[in-house]
Amino acid sequence: MNNLKPSISFENFTKVDVRIGTIIEVNDFPKAHKPAFQLTIDFGELGIKKSSAQITKLYSKDQLIGKQITAIVNFEAKQIANFRSQCLILGVQQGDEVTLLQTSKQPIKNGEQVS
């Protein structure tokens, strides 16, 4: 099955702001429809942002603290139950499991832009 999305221009791609951040706090998210964590992420000079992530199958809270992640930081905030998600963490979904995208060299300075 080919799930290739429609082509976009390079100009549209450059509008997406992808940055590196470090998870500094993880909380359970019992009000989410699907099992998820509430994450607090340090993006360096960009500041602290929060995100909801359905990554509870492969990661424990302890495994996530201090982990560097890749995220889109310029989406409009989204209300999820009683939580306001301010960025979208990138991962690969395989069935009902999500594997986080990570850099091959760590640590990377928080807030660095992916290009």
KEDRENPA-794698 format. One record per residue: residue number from 0; residue in one letter; x, y, z of N, C-alpha, C, O, CB in turn. Coordinates in Angstrom, 2 decimals. Glycine has a CB too. Layout:
REM KEDRENPA-794698
+-------+------+---------+---------+---------+---------+---------+---------+---------+---------+---------+---------+---------+---------+---------+---------+---------+
! kolba ! finu !     nxx !     nyy !     nzz !    caxx !    cayy !    cazz !     cxx !     cyy !     czz !     oxx !     oyy !     ozz !    cbxx !    cbyy !    cbzz !
+-------+------+---------+---------+---------+---------+---------+---------+---------+---------+---------+---------+---------+---------+---------+---------+---------+
!   NUM !    a !       X !       Y !       Z !       X !       Y !       Z !       X !       Y !       Z !       X !       Y !       Z !       X !       Y !       Z !
...
+-------+------+---------+---------+---------+---------+---------+---------+---------+---------+---------+---------+---------+---------+---------+---------+---------+
REM end
This chain:
REM KEDRENPA-794698
+-------+------+---------+---------+---------+---------+---------+---------+---------+---------+---------+---------+---------+---------+---------+---------+---------+
! kolba ! finu !     nxx !     nyy !     nzz !    caxx !    cayy !    cazz !     cxx !     cyy !     czz !     oxx !     oyy !     ozz !    cbxx !    cbyy !    cbzz !
+-------+------+---------+---------+---------+---------+---------+---------+---------+---------+---------+---------+---------+---------+---------+---------+---------+
!     0 !    m !    0.84 !   -1.18 !    0.00 !    0.00 !    0.00 !    0.00 !    0.89 !    1.24 !    0.00 !    1.77 !    1.39 !    0.85 !   -0.96 !    0.00 !    1.22 !
!     1 !    n !    0.65 !    2.13 !   -0.95 !    1.45 !    3.34 !   -1.08 !    0.74 !    4.48 !   -0.39 !   -0.33 !    4.91 !   -0.82 !    1.71 !    3.68 !   -2.57 !
!     2 !    n !    1.34 !    4.99 !    0.70 !    0.75 !    6.09 !    1.46 !    1.47 !    7.40 !    1.19 !    1.47 !    8.29 !    2.04 !    0.78 !    5.77 !    2.95 !
!     3 !    l !    2.08 !    7.53 !    0.01 !    2.80 !    8.74 !   -0.32 !    1.84 !    9.92 !   -0.36 !    0.80 !    9.88 !   -1.03 !    3.53 !    8.60 !   -1.67 !
!     4 !    k !    2.19 !   10.96 !    0.37 !    1.34 !   12.16 !    0.43 !    1.60 !   13.03 !   -0.79 !    2.61 !   12.86 !   -1.47 !    1.61 !   12.96 !    1.74 !
!     5 !    p !    0.68 !   13.97 !   -1.07 !    0.87 !   14.84 !   -2.24 !    2.16 !   15.64 !   -2.14 !    2.63 !   15.96 !   -1.04 !   -0.31 !   15.80 !   -2.39 !
!     6 !    s !    2.74 !   15.96 !   -3.29 !    3.96 !   16.77 !   -3.34 !    3.70 !   18.16 !   -2.78 !    2.61 !   18.72 !   -2.92 !    4.49 !   16.86 !   -4.77 !
!     7 !    i !    4.73 !   18.71 !   -2.14 !    4.68 !   20.09 !   -1.67 !    5.90 !   20.82 !   -2.24 !    6.87 !   20.19 !   -2.65 !    4.65 !   20.17 !   -0.10 !
!     8 !    s !    5.84 !   22.11 !   -2.25 !    6.97 !   22.88 !   -2.74 !    8.05 !   22.95 !   -1.66 !    7.77 !   22.76 !   -0.47 !    6.53 !   24.31 !   -3.16 !
!     9 !    f !    9.28 !   23.20 !   -2.08 !   10.36 !   23.38 !   -1.12 !   10.06 !   24.56 !   -0.21 !   10.39 !   24.53 !    0.98 !   11.71 !   23.58 !   -1.85 !
!    10 !    e !    9.44 !   25.60 !   -0.77 !    9.07 !   26.78 !    0.02 !    8.14 !   26.39 !    1.17 !    8.30 !   26.89 !    2.29 !    8.40 !   27.83 !   -0.88 !
!    11 !    n !    7.17 !   25.51 !    0.91 !    6.28 !   25.06 !    1.98 !    7.04 !   24.25 !    3.02 !    6.78 !   24.38 !    4.22 !    5.13 !   24.23 !    1.40 !
!    12 !    f !    7.97 !   23.41 !    2.58 !    8.76 !   22.61 !    3.51 !    9.56 !   23.51 !    4.45 !    9.69 !   23.21 !    5.63 !    9.68 !   21.67 !    2.76 !
!    13 !    t !   10.11 !   24.60 !    3.92 !   10.95 !   25.47 !    4.74 !   10.16 !   26.19 !    5.83 !   10.75 !   26.78 !    6.73 !   11.64 !   26.49 !    3.87 !
!    14 !    k !    8.84 !   26.15 !    5.77 !    8.01 !   26.76 !    6.81 !    7.93 !   25.90 !    8.06 !    7.56 !   26.39 !    9.13 !    6.61 !   27.02 !    6.28 !
!    15 !    v !    8.28 !   24.63 !    7.93 !    8.23 !   23.71 !    9.07 !    9.50 !   23.89 !    9.89 !   10.61 !   23.73 !    9.38 !    8.07 !   22.21 !    8.60 !
!    16 !    d !    9.34 !   24.22 !   11.18 !   10.48 !   24.47 !   12.07 !   10.70 !   23.23 !   12.95 !    9.97 !   23.01 !   13.92 !   10.24 !   25.74 !   12.95 !
!    17 !    v !   11.71 !   22.44 !   12.60 !   12.02 !   21.21 !   13.32 !   13.25 !   21.47 !   14.18 !   14.28 !   21.92 !   13.68 !   12.27 !   20.01 !   12.33 !
!    18 !    r !   13.13 !   21.18 !   15.46 !   14.20 !   21.47 !   16.43 !   14.50 !   20.27 !   17.32 !   13.70 !   19.33 !   17.42 !   13.83 !   22.69 !   17.30 !
!    19 !    i !   15.65 !   20.32 !   17.95 !   16.08 !   19.32 !   18.93 !   15.77 !   19.86 !   20.32 !   16.04 !   21.02 !   20.63 !   17.61 !   18.99 !   18.78 !
!    20 !    g !   15.21 !   19.00 !   21.16 !   14.93 !   19.37 !   22.55 !   15.20 !   18.20 !   23.48 !   15.35 !   17.06 !   23.04 !   13.49 !   19.84 !   22.70 !
!    21 !    t !   15.25 !   18.49 !   24.76 !   15.48 !   17.46 !   25.78 !   14.27 !   17.38 !   26.70 !   13.81 !   18.40 !   27.23 !   16.78 !   17.75 !   26.59 !
!    22 !    i !   13.76 !   16.18 !   26.89 !   12.63 !   15.97 !   27.79 !   13.09 !   16.17 !   29.23 !   14.04 !   15.52 !   29.68 !   12.01 !   14.55 !   27.60 !
!    23 !    i !   12.42 !   17.07 !   29.95 !   12.83 !   17.35 !   31.33 !   11.79 !   16.92 !   32.35 !   12.07 !   16.86 !   33.55 !   13.11 !   18.83 !   31.49 !
!    24 !    e !   10.57 !   16.62 !   31.88 !    9.52 !   16.17 !   32.81 !    8.54 !   15.29 !   32.04 !    8.21 !   15.57 !   30.89 !    8.78 !   17.39 !   33.47 !
!    25 !    v !    8.08 !   14.22 !   32.70 !    7.11 !   13.30 !   32.10 !    6.03 !   13.00 !   33.12 !    6.31 !   12.64 !   34.26 !    7.81 !   11.98 !   31.62 !
!    26 !    n !    4.78 !   13.16 !   32.69 !    3.65 !   12.85 !   33.57 !    2.66 !   11.95 !   32.84 !    2.56 !   11.99 !   31.61 !    2.95 !   14.15 !   34.04 !
!    27 !    d !    1.94 !   11.14 !   33.61 !    0.86 !   10.35 !   33.03 !   -0.22 !   11.30 !   32.51 !   -0.34 !   12.43 !   32.99 !    0.27 !    9.37 !   34.08 !
!    28 !    f !   -1.00 !   10.83 !   31.54 !   -2.06 !   11.64 !   30.95 !   -3.34 !   10.81 !   30.94 !   -3.77 !   10.34 !   29.89 !   -1.68 !   12.11 !   29.50 !
!    29 !    p !   -3.95 !   10.65 !   32.12 !   -5.13 !    9.76 !   32.23 !   -6.34 !   10.24 !   31.43 !   -7.21 !    9.42 !   31.12 !   -5.51 !    9.63 !   33.66 !
!    30 !    k !   -6.44 !   11.51 !   31.10 !   -7.61 !   12.01 !   30.37 !   -7.48 !   11.85 !   28.85 !   -8.43 !   12.14 !   28.12 !   -7.83 !   13.46 !   30.70 !
!    31 !    a !   -6.34 !   11.40 !   28.36 !   -6.15 !   11.19 !   26.93 !   -6.99 !    9.99 !   26.48 !   -7.18 !    9.04 !   27.25 !   -4.64 !   10.96 !   26.59 !
!    32 !    h !   -7.49 !   10.03 !   25.25 !   -8.30 !    8.93 !   24.72 !   -7.47 !    7.66 !   24.55 !   -7.96 !    6.56 !   24.80 !   -8.92 !    9.32 !   23.38 !
!    33 !    k !   -6.23 !    7.81 !   24.11 !   -5.30 !    6.68 !   23.97 !   -4.18 !    6.89 !   24.98 !   -3.86 !    8.04 !   25.30 !   -4.75 !    6.56 !   22.50 !
!    34 !    p !   -3.56 !    5.81 !   25.48 !   -2.47 !    5.98 !   26.46 !   -1.41 !    6.94 !   25.96 !   -0.90 !    6.81 !   24.84 !   -1.84 !    4.62 !   26.78 !
!    35 !    a !   -1.07 !    7.92 !   26.79 !   -0.11 !    8.95 !   26.40 !    0.57 !    9.52 !   27.64 !    0.11 !    9.34 !   28.77 !   -0.80 !   10.08 !   25.60 !
!    36 !    f !    1.67 !   10.22 !   27.39 !    2.37 !   10.98 !   28.42 !    2.24 !   12.46 !   28.11 !    2.08 !   12.86 !   26.95 !    3.86 !   10.55 !   28.52 !
!    37 !    q !    2.31 !   13.28 !   29.15 !    2.47 !   14.72 !   29.01 !    3.95 !   15.00 !   29.21 !    4.52 !   14.68 !   30.25 !    1.57 !   15.52 !   30.06 !
!    38 !    l !    4.57 !   15.61 !   28.20 !    6.00 !   15.86 !   28.24 !    6.29 !   17.34 !   28.33 !    5.60 !   18.16 !   27.73 !    6.67 !   15.27 !   27.01 !
!    39 !    t !    7.32 !   17.69 !   29.09 !    7.84 !   19.04 !   29.14 !    9.23 !   18.97 !   28.52 !   10.06 !   18.16 !   28.94 !    7.88 !   19.63 !   30.61 !
!    40 !    i !    9.47 !   19.83 !   27.50 !   10.68 !   19.72 !   26.70 !   11.42 !   21.06 !   26.70 !   10.82 !   22.12 !   26.51 !   10.34 !   19.29 !   25.26 !
!    41 !    d !   12.73 !   20.99 !   26.92 !   13.60 !   22.16 !   26.91 !   14.15 !   22.34 !   25.50 !   14.88 !   21.49 !   25.00 !   14.76 !   22.03 !   27.96 !
!    42 !    f !   13.80 !   23.47 !   24.85 !   14.31 !   23.80 !   23.52 !   15.32 !   24.94 !   23.59 !   15.40 !   25.75 !   22.66 !   13.16 !   24.16 !   22.58 !
!    43 !    g !   16.07 !   25.02 !   24.66 !   17.13 !   26.02 !   24.78 !   16.58 !   27.43 !   24.71 !   15.68 !   27.79 !   25.47 !   18.16 !   25.82 !   23.70 !
!    44 !    e !   17.13 !   28.24 !   23.80 !   16.73 !   29.64 !   23.68 !   15.27 !   29.81 !   23.26 !   14.68 !   30.87 !   23.47 !   17.62 !   30.34 !   22.68 !
!    45 !    l !   14.66 !   28.77 !   22.67 !   13.24 !   28.84 !   22.31 !   12.34 !   28.68 !   23.53 !   11.16 !   29.00 !   23.47 !   12.90 !   27.75 !   21.27 !
!    46 !    g !   12.90 !   28.19 !   24.62 !   12.14 !   28.02 !   25.85 !   11.63 !   26.61 !   26.06 !   12.04 !   25.66 !   25.39 !   10.99 !   28.97 !   25.86 !
!    47 !    i !   10.72 !   26.50 !   27.00 !   10.13 !   25.23 !   27.40 !    8.79 !   25.08 !   26.69 !    7.99 !   26.02 !   26.66 !    9.96 !   25.14 !   28.96 !
!    48 !    k !    8.54 !   23.89 !   26.13 !    7.26 !   23.61 !   25.49 !    6.73 !   22.29 !   26.01 !    7.48 !   21.44 !   26.49 !    7.41 !   23.58 !   23.93 !
!    49 !    k !    5.42 !   22.15 !   25.91 !    4.76 !   20.92 !   26.37 !    4.18 !   20.19 !   25.17 !    3.81 !   20.80 !   24.17 !    3.65 !   21.22 !   27.40 !
!    50 !    s !    4.12 !   18.86 !   25.29 !    3.55 !   18.04 !   24.23 !    2.94 !   16.79 !   24.83 !    3.37 !   16.29 !   25.87 !    4.62 !   17.67 !   23.18 !
!    51 !    s !    1.92 !   16.29 !   24.16 !    1.33 !   15.00 !   24.50 !    1.87 !   13.99 !   23.50 !    1.95 !   14.28 !   22.31 !   -0.25 !   15.04 !   24.48 !
!    52 !    a !    2.25 !   12.81 !   23.97 !    2.82 !   11.81 !   23.06 !    2.32 !   10.41 !   23.43 !    2.36 !   10.01 !   24.59 !    4.35 !   11.85 !   23.10 !
!    53 !    q !    1.84 !    9.70 !   22.43 !    1.36 !    8.33 !   22.61 !    2.53 !    7.36 !   22.45 !    2.61 !    6.62 !   21.47 !    0.23 !    8.00 !   21.59 !
!    54 !    i !    3.42 !    7.38 !   23.42 !    4.65 !    6.59 !   23.36 !    4.80 !    5.67 !   24.56 !    5.91 !    5.27 !   24.91 !    5.86 !    7.51 !   23.25 !
!    55 !    t !    3.68 !    5.35 !   25.20 !    3.73 !    4.58 !   26.45 !    4.06 !    3.10 !   26.24 !    4.45 !    2.43 !   27.19 !    2.41 !    4.70 !   27.16 !
!    56 !    k !    3.91 !    2.59 !   25.04 !    4.18 !    1.15 !   24.80 !    5.68 !    0.85 !   24.80 !    6.09 !   -0.20 !   25.29 !    3.57 !    0.70 !   23.47 !
!    57 !    l !    6.48 !    1.75 !   24.26 !    7.92 !    1.48 !   24.12 !    8.79 !    2.19 !   25.14 !    9.95 !    1.83 !   25.32 !    8.37 !    1.86 !   22.76 !
!    58 !    y !    8.24 !    3.21 !   25.82 !    9.06 !    4.03 !   26.71 !    8.41 !    4.17 !   28.08 !    7.20 !    4.34 !   28.20 !    9.30 !    5.41 !   26.11 !
!    59 !    s !    9.24 !    4.09 !   29.12 !    8.78 !    4.38 !   30.47 !    9.09 !    5.84 !   30.77 !    9.87 !    6.48 !   30.06 !    9.45 !    3.43 !   31.52 !
!    60 !    k !    8.48 !    6.36 !   31.81 !    8.77 !    7.75 !   32.21 !   10.26 !    7.93 !   32.51 !   10.85 !    8.93 !   32.11 !    7.93 !    8.15 !   33.44 !
!    61 !    d !   10.86 !    6.97 !   33.21 !   12.27 !    7.06 !   33.55 !   13.16 !    7.06 !   32.31 !   14.18 !    7.76 !   32.29 !   12.67 !    5.92 !   34.47 !
!    62 !    q !   12.81 !    6.29 !   31.29 !   13.60 !    6.25 !   30.06 !   13.55 !    7.57 !   29.30 !   14.48 !    7.91 !   28.58 !   13.11 !    5.12 !   29.16 !
!    63 !    l !   12.47 !    8.31 !   29.46 !   12.28 !    9.54 !   28.69 !   12.98 !   10.75 !   29.28 !   13.38 !   11.65 !   28.54 !   10.82 !    9.83 !   28.56 !
!    64 !    i !   13.14 !   10.78 !   30.59 !   13.80 !   11.94 !   31.22 !   15.23 !   12.04 !   30.69 !   16.01 !   11.09 !   30.77 !   13.80 !   11.81 !   32.79 !
!    65 !    g !   15.57 !   13.21 !   30.16 !   16.91 !   13.44 !   29.63 !   17.09 !   13.03 !   28.18 !   18.15 !   13.27 !   27.60 !   17.89 !   12.73 !   30.47 !
!    66 !    k !   16.08 !   12.40 !   27.59 !   16.18 !   11.95 !   26.20 !   16.00 !   13.14 !   25.26 !   15.10 !   13.95 !   25.43 !   15.14 !   10.86 !   25.89 !
!    67 !    q !   16.89 !   13.22 !   24.26 !   16.73 !   14.25 !   23.24 !   15.77 !   13.75 !   22.18 !   15.80 !   12.59 !   21.78 !   18.09 !   14.64 !   22.62 !
!    68 !    i !   14.91 !   14.67 !   21.72 !   13.89 !   14.33 !   20.73 !   13.94 !   15.36 !   19.60 !   14.58 !   16.40 !   19.70 !   12.48 !   14.29 !   21.38 !
!    69 !    t !   13.24 !   15.03 !   18.53 !   13.07 !   15.92 !   17.39 !   11.60 !   16.32 !   17.37 !   10.73 !   15.47 !   17.51 !   13.51 !   15.24 !   16.04 !
!    70 !    a !   11.32 !   17.61 !   17.19 !    9.93 !   18.07 !   17.23 !    9.70 !   19.24 !   16.30 !   10.61 !   20.02 !   16.02 !    9.54 !   18.45 !   18.65 !
!    71 !    i !    8.47 !   19.34 !   15.82 !    8.04 !   20.53 !   15.07 !    7.54 !   21.51 !   16.12 !    6.63 !   21.21 !   16.90 !    6.91 !   20.19 !   13.99 !
!    72 !    v !    8.15 !   22.71 !   16.13 !    7.86 !   23.66 !   17.20 !    6.98 !   24.83 !   16.76 !    6.63 !   25.68 !   17.59 !    9.14 !   24.20 !   17.75 !
!    73 !    n !    6.62 !   24.89 !   15.48 !    5.82 !   26.05 !   15.03 !    4.41 !   25.69 !   14.60 !    3.80 !   26.42 !   13.82 !    6.52 !   26.73 !   13.90 !
!    74 !    f !    3.88 !   24.58 !   15.08 !    2.45 !   24.30 !   14.92 !    1.67 !   25.16 !   15.89 !    2.18 !   25.56 !   16.94 !    2.14 !   22.78 !   15.14 !
!    75 !    e !    0.42 !   25.45 !   15.54 !   -0.46 !   26.11 !   16.51 !   -0.70 !   25.14 !   17.66 !   -0.79 !   23.93 !   17.45 !   -1.81 !   26.56 !   15.85 !
!    76 !    a !   -0.81 !   25.67 !   18.87 !   -1.07 !   24.82 !   20.04 !   -2.39 !   24.09 !   19.84 !   -3.32 !   24.61 !   19.23 !   -1.10 !   25.66 !   21.35 !
!    77 !    k !   -2.47 !   22.87 !   20.37 !   -3.66 !   22.04 !   20.23 !   -4.13 !   21.59 !   21.61 !   -3.35 !   21.08 !   22.41 !   -3.38 !   20.81 !   19.32 !
!    78 !    q !   -5.41 !   21.79 !   21.87 !   -5.99 !   21.36 !   23.14 !   -6.32 !   19.88 !   23.06 !   -7.07 !   19.45 !   22.18 !   -7.26 !   22.20 !   23.48 !
!    79 !    i !   -5.77 !   19.10 !   23.97 !   -6.04 !   17.67 !   24.05 !   -6.54 !   17.40 !   25.46 !   -5.77 !   17.44 !   26.42 !   -4.76 !   16.80 !   23.71 !
!    80 !    a !   -7.84 !   17.14 !   25.58 !   -8.49 !   17.01 !   26.89 !   -8.18 !   18.27 !   27.71 !   -8.50 !   19.37 !   27.27 !   -7.99 !   15.71 !   27.66 !
!    81 !    n !   -7.57 !   18.12 !   28.88 !   -7.28 !   19.27 !   29.74 !   -5.83 !   19.76 !   29.59 !   -5.31 !   20.42 !   30.49 !   -7.55 !   18.91 !   31.20 !
!    82 !    f !   -5.20 !   19.44 !   28.46 !   -3.77 !   19.71 !   28.26 !   -3.58 !   20.45 !   26.94 !   -4.22 !   20.13 !   25.94 !   -2.95 !   18.40 !   28.27 !
!    83 !    r !   -2.69 !   21.45 !   26.93 !   -2.40 !   22.22 !   25.71 !   -1.05 !   21.80 !   25.16 !    0.00 !   22.09 !   25.75 !   -2.43 !   23.76 !   26.00 !
!    84 !    s !   -1.07 !   21.11 !   24.03 !    0.15 !   20.63 !   23.39 !    0.71 !   21.72 !   22.49 !    0.00 !   22.25 !   21.64 !   -0.11 !   19.33 !   22.57 !
!    85 !    q !    1.99 !   22.07 !   22.68 !    2.60 !   23.21 !   22.01 !    3.58 !   22.82 !   20.90 !    4.09 !   23.70 !   20.20 !    3.31 !   24.06 !   23.01 !
!    86 !    c !    3.85 !   21.55 !   20.73 !    4.75 !   21.10 !   19.67 !    4.41 !   19.64 !   19.34 !    3.68 !   18.98 !   20.09 !    6.26 !   21.24 !   20.10 !
!    87 !    l !    4.94 !   19.17 !   18.22 !    4.68 !   17.80 !   17.79 !    5.99 !   17.03 !   17.75 !    6.88 !   17.34 !   16.95 !    3.98 !   17.77 !   16.40 !
!    88 !    i !    6.10 !   16.03 !   18.61 !    7.29 !   15.19 !   18.65 !    7.23 !   14.22 !   17.48 !    6.18 !   13.65 !   17.20 !    7.41 !   14.43 !   20.02 !
!    89 !    l !    8.36 !   14.04 !   16.80 !    8.39 !   13.18 !   15.62 !    8.78 !   11.76 !   15.98 !    9.69 !   11.52 !   16.78 !    9.35 !   13.74 !   14.60 !
!    90 !    g !    8.09 !   10.83 !   15.37 !    8.37 !    9.42 !   15.56 !    7.84 !    8.62 !   14.40 !    7.17 !    9.15 !   13.51 !    7.76 !    8.93 !   16.87 !
!    91 !    v !    8.14 !    7.34 !   14.42 !    7.67 !    6.42 !   13.39 !    6.63 !    5.51 !   14.03 !    6.90 !    4.85 !   15.03 !    8.84 !    5.60 !   12.77 !
!    92 !    q !    5.44 !    5.47 !   13.43 !    4.38 !    4.62 !   13.96 !    4.36 !    3.30 !   13.22 !    4.29 !    3.25 !   11.99 !    3.01 !    5.32 !   13.85 !
!    93 !    q !    4.44 !    2.22 !   13.98 !    4.34 !    0.87 !   13.45 !    3.26 !    0.17 !   14.25 !    3.49 !   -0.22 !   15.40 !    5.72 !    0.11 !   13.51 !
!    94 !    g !    2.09 !    0.01 !   13.65 !    0.96 !   -0.53 !   14.39 !    0.56 !    0.45 !   15.47 !    0.29 !    1.61 !   15.18 !    1.29 !   -1.91 !   14.99 !
!    95 !    d !    0.52 !    0.00 !   16.73 !    0.15 !    0.88 !   17.83 !    1.36 !    1.33 !   18.65 !    1.20 !    1.82 !   19.77 !   -0.85 !    0.19 !   18.73 !
!    96 !    e !    2.57 !    1.15 !   18.10 !    3.79 !    1.59 !   18.77 !    4.43 !    2.75 !   18.00 !    4.42 !    2.77 !   16.77 !    4.79 !    0.41 !   18.90 !
!    97 !    v !    4.97 !    3.70 !   18.75 !    5.66 !    4.84 !   18.15 !    7.10 !    4.85 !   18.65 !    7.35 !    4.85 !   19.85 !    4.93 !    6.19 !   18.49 !
!    98 !    t !    8.04 !    4.85 !   17.70 !    9.47 !    4.95 !   18.01 !    9.91 !    6.38 !   17.76 !    9.71 !    6.90 !   16.67 !   10.31 !    3.94 !   17.16 !
!    99 !    l !   10.50 !    7.01 !   18.75 !   10.94 !    8.40 !   18.63 !   12.11 !    8.52 !   17.67 !   12.99 !    7.66 !   17.62 !   11.33 !    8.95 !   19.99 !
!   100 !    l !   12.12 !    9.62 !   16.88 !   13.27 !    9.93 !   16.03 !   14.33 !   10.57 !   16.92 !   14.03 !   11.42 !   17.75 !   12.87 !   10.87 !   14.84 !
!   101 !    q !   15.57 !   10.16 !   16.72 !   16.66 !   10.69 !   17.52 !   17.85 !   10.99 !   16.63 !   17.96 !   10.47 !   15.52 !   17.06 !    9.71 !   18.62 !
!   102 !    t !   18.74 !   11.83 !   17.11 !   19.97 !   12.12 !   16.37 !   20.95 !   10.97 !   16.58 !   20.86 !   10.23 !   17.56 !   20.59 !   13.48 !   16.84 !
!   103 !    s !   21.88 !   10.83 !   15.66 !   22.88 !    9.77 !   15.80 !   24.03 !   10.19 !   16.72 !   24.76 !    9.35 !   17.24 !   23.44 !    9.37 !   14.43 !
!   104 !    k !   24.18 !   11.50 !   16.90 !   25.22 !   12.02 !   17.80 !   24.53 !   12.81 !   18.90 !   23.72 !   13.69 !   18.63 !   26.25 !   12.92 !   17.02 !
!   105 !    q !   24.86 !   12.48 !   20.14 !   24.24 !   13.21 !   21.24 !   25.31 !   13.59 !   22.23 !   26.32 !   12.89 !   22.29 !   23.13 !   12.36 !   21.94 !
!   106 !    p !   25.19 !   14.63 !   22.98 !   24.04 !   15.53 !   22.93 !   24.19 !   16.61 !   21.86 !   25.30 !   16.97 !   21.45 !   23.85 !   16.17 !   24.29 !
!   107 !    i !   23.07 !   17.12 !   21.42 !   22.98 !   18.25 !   20.51 !   22.44 !   19.41 !   21.35 !   21.61 !   19.20 !   22.23 !   22.05 !   17.94 !   19.24 !
!   108 !    k !   22.90 !   20.61 !   21.09 !   22.43 !   21.78 !   21.83 !   20.91 !   21.91 !   21.65 !   20.41 !   21.89 !   20.53 !   23.16 !   23.07 !   21.36 !
!   109 !    n !   20.21 !   22.05 !   22.77 !   18.74 !   22.23 !   22.72 !   18.40 !   23.45 !   21.88 !   19.03 !   24.50 !   22.00 !   18.14 !   22.38 !   24.14 !
!   110 !    g !   17.40 !   23.28 !   21.02 !   16.96 !   24.37 !   20.17 !   17.59 !   24.37 !   18.79 !   17.17 !   25.14 !   17.92 !   17.24 !   25.65 !   20.83 !
!   111 !    e !   18.59 !   23.51 !   18.57 !   19.23 !   23.47 !   17.25 !   18.19 !   23.08 !   16.20 !   17.34 !   22.23 !   16.44 !   20.43 !   22.47 !   17.25 !
!   112 !    q !   18.29 !   23.71 !   15.04 !   17.32 !   23.49 !   13.97 !   17.77 !   22.32 !   13.09 !   18.95 !   22.20 !   12.75 !   17.15 !   24.77 !   13.13 !
!   113 !    v !   16.82 !   21.49 !   12.72 !   17.05 !   20.39 !   11.81 !   16.93 !   20.95 !   10.39 !   15.95 !   21.62 !   10.07 !   16.06 !   19.22 !   12.06 !
!   114 !    s !   17.90 !   20.66 !    9.56 !   17.84 !   21.17 !    8.19 !   18.10 !   20.07 !    7.19 !   18.09 !   20.32 !    5.98 !   18.85 !   22.31 !    7.99 !
+-------+------+---------+---------+---------+---------+---------+---------+---------+---------+---------+---------+---------+---------+---------+---------+---------+
REM end
